[in-house]
C-alpha cells in the first residue's frame, strides 16, 4: 500500500472512530510523524497511557508538521480544529487548513486535520 493510500485508510478509520484509542493514535503517529527520537516516542506513549488524548495529538502534530499551529474550538457538539501553516521564513503563518470536525472530540479532530494535511502533502509531492 502506498503512503497516500495508507493515510487515506487511516483518515477513514479516524472518521469512523467514536472515541480515541491507543492503537489508532499509535498507528497515525507512526504513519505521519516518521522516525522520531526515543524520548519523543516515550513522551507520546506516556500521554496515551494517561489517556491525555489532546496532548498526544499535539505531540503528533509537532512531529508530523513542524512549525504548524493548532487552533481548536470545543464546546457543545463536535470538536473543531484548524491547522495554521508556517510562512516560508518559518514564522507562524496565517494560511488555515480546512476545518476538521469530529463528534468524538478535539483529539480525534486533530488527528483528522494532521492526516488530511499529510495526505495532501504526499499526494501533491507524488504528482
N, C-alpha and C positions, 0 to 999 in steps of 0.2 A: 504494500500500500504506500502510495506517495505521501510525503509530508502534508500536502494540501488535502488529500483525501482523509488522512488521519485527523487533521484539525477539523475538517468538516464533520466527521463522525463524532468527534468529541463535542463539538458545538451542539449537535443534535442530542447527545446524551445529557449535556448540561441543561439544555432547554427542557428536556423531559424529566429532570430530577425534581423531586418535591422538597427535599431537604439536602443540606450539604452532607457529603460523605467522604470519609478519609481516602478511600481508594480512587474516587473520581478526582479529588483535588490533587492527589499524587500523580495520577496519570496526566492531568492537564499541566502540572508543574514540569514534568519531565519532557512533555511534548513541546512546550513553549519556552521554557527557561534554559534549555540546553544544559551543558555541563557547568556545574556551579561548585564553588569551594565547599568542602565538607561542613564547615561551620554554618554556611547559609542553609544547606540541606538539613542540618540538625535543628537550626532555628525554625525552619518551616515545619519540620516534623513535630517539634515541641508545640507549636501553635495548633497544629491539627489534633494532637493528643489532648490538648486542653479544650478542644472544640472552640477555639478562638478563630472562627472561620474568616471573619473580615480581616484580621491581622494576617492570616495565612494568605488570603487573596491579595493583600497589599504587598507582601513579600514576593509573591509570584509576579505581580505587575512590575515591581522594581527590577527583577531579574530578567523578565521577558522583554520589557520595554523601557530600558534605562532612560531617565530624563523625562519620562511622561508623568503627568499628574493625573490624579483621580478625583473627580468631583462626584459626590454622592447626594442623593436626595432620598431620604427614607421617612417613613411615617406610616399612615394607613395605606394599605394597598401594596403593590409590588415595589421592590427596591429598584431604584433607577441609578444608572452610572453613566457618566460621560468621561471619556479619556481626552486629555489635552496634550497634543504633541509638542515636543520642544521645537524651538526655532532652529534654523540652520546653524546659528552660532552657539547652540547648546543651552541658551537661556529658555526659561519657561515660555511656552507658546500659547497661542490662543486659537489654534485650529482644532475645534472639538470634533470628536468622533460622533457617529450616530448614537443616540442614547440606547443603552441596553436596559431592558426591564426583565425582572424575574419575580414571579409570585413567591418563590422560595426565599426572597430577601436579597439584601445588598451583596453578600458574599458571592452568591451564585450569579448575580448581575455583573459583578466584577469579572468573574470567570468568563462569562459570555462576551464581555467587551474585549478582554485580552485575547480570547480565541478568535474573535472577528478580526481584530487588528492583525494578529499573527497570520491568519488565513490570507487577508488582503496583501500583506507584505510578501508572503511567499508566492501567492498567486501572481502578483504583478512582477515579482522577481524571476518567475519561471516562464514568463511570456516571451 
